[in-house]
Amino acid sequence: MAERPELDALRGALEGRLAGAPKITVREDPDLIAGWTIRIGDRLFDASIAGELEAFRDLARALESDEAA
């Protein structure tokens, strides 16, 4: 797979915050719709459309629960 400028920028940003050079694995996931996710250890950073939609669904469910109470 050819290197992409955004991966070089991500690698550079992470090198300054992590001990050593990060290992970056790229995997395309059509379920994300658009955007990206990054897993560092047990933390997940989600900037995908699918993640935003799920957060919106969770908020809608919470609001429905509040209204029912």
C-alpha positions as CSV (number, residue, x, y, z in Angstrom):
1,M,0.0,0.0,0.0
2,A,1.4,3.4,-0.9
3,E,2.1,5.9,1.8
4,R,-0.3,8.7,2.2
5,P,0.6,12.2,3.4
6,E,-2.0,12.0,6.2
7,L,-0.3,8.9,7.6
8,D,3.1,10.6,7.6
9,A,1.5,13.5,9.5
10,L,-0.2,11.2,12.0
11,R,3.0,9.2,12.5
12,G,4.9,12.5,13.2
13,A,2.3,13.7,15.6
14,L,2.3,10.4,17.5
15,E,6.1,10.1,17.7
16,G,6.3,13.2,19.8
17,R,3.8,11.9,22.3
18,L,4.7,8.2,22.5
19,A,7.8,6.4,23.5
20,G,9.3,5.4,20.1
21,A,7.9,5.2,16.6
22,P,4.3,4.0,16.5
23,K,3.3,1.0,14.4
24,I,0.4,2.1,12.2
25,T,-1.8,-0.5,10.6
26,V,-4.3,0.7,8.0
27,R,-7.4,-1.2,7.4
28,E,-10.3,0.1,5.3
29,D,-13.7,-0.5,7.0
30,P,-16.8,0.3,4.8
31,D,-18.9,0.2,8.0
32,L,-17.3,3.5,9.1
33,I,-19.0,5.2,6.1
34,A,-16.3,8.0,6.2
35,G,-13.7,9.2,8.7
36,W,-11.3,7.2,10.8
37,T,-10.7,5.5,14.1
38,I,-7.4,5.2,15.9
39,R,-6.7,2.7,18.7
40,I,-3.8,3.4,21.0
41,G,-3.6,0.7,23.6
42,D,-7.1,0.4,25.1
43,R,-8.2,3.8,24.0
44,L,-10.3,4.3,20.9
45,F,-10.5,7.7,19.1
46,D,-13.5,7.7,16.8
47,A,-13.9,10.4,14.1
48,S,-16.1,8.4,11.8
49,I,-19.6,9.1,10.5
50,A,-20.7,5.8,11.9
51,G,-19.4,6.8,15.3
52,E,-21.1,10.2,15.1
53,L,-24.4,8.5,14.2
54,E,-24.1,6.0,17.1
55,A,-23.5,8.9,19.5
56,F,-26.5,10.7,18.1
57,R,-28.6,7.5,18.6
58,D,-27.4,7.2,22.2
59,L,-28.3,10.8,22.9
60,A,-31.8,10.4,21.3
61,R,-32.4,7.3,23.5
62,A,-31.3,9.2,26.6
63,L,-33.6,12.1,25.8
64,E,-36.5,9.6,25.2
65,S,-35.8,8.0,28.6
66,D,-35.8,11.4,30.3
67,E,-39.1,12.3,28.7
68,A,-40.7,9.0,29.7
69,A,-39.6,9.5,33.4
